[in-house]
Amino acid sequence: MDQKSAEGKLDKAKGRIKEGVGGLTGDRNLQRKGRIDQAKGKVKDTLGKLREGAKNALDNLDRKR
């Protein structure tokens, strides 16, 4: 797993927690921050998967030579 992907999963989890706590306490600002963290996490996770895919593709090309 790429480091960015791992960071993304962590950010998404933190965001879900923040959004949940914000919902329970009625704190709209915390809910918003949680949704933002989740979005950032999704971007990082996707970037990590793309990087990992590109690395695997390059490794496969090297093996074919």
PyMOL commands that set and color helices and strands:
alter all, ss='L'
color gray80, all
select helices_A, chain A and resi 3-25+28-64
alter helices_A, ss='H'
color red, helices_A
deselect
rebuild
show_as cartoon
